[in-house]
């Protein structure tokens, strides 16, 4: 017979034999049940994740965030479309010799600011994605 070395089980695989009771108002209970439904996690898992495993991480409603990100994507698309229309109009004016340097001078800082804000938005979205991935 081979000698079997028992490996210690990790904390996530240990048998859970202890109970923890939490008292809530009816409004808090409803809110907790809504959170459970929105996140697709059990109440016990929500408490474990939030309190024990990742106390500094935030539980997020990914469905709600995806709706918000979809709206942001739509607005970015509209902004890009507006910029393309402005560029097309500027080209038309340039070909007709009617493009004034004042227009370019006024438009350049606006486009620079738009690019800066778009980059900040991209960084924020990447951070958000990392937070969501850390939740699972």
Protein Blocks (a to p, Z undefined) as FASTA:
>chain_A
ZZdddddddfklpccfbdcdddddfklmmmmmmmmmmnopafklmmmmmmmmmmmbccdd
fklmmmmmmmmmmmmmmmmmmmmmmmmmmmmmmmnopacfklmmmmmmmmmmmmmmmmmm
mmmmmmmmmmmmmmZZ
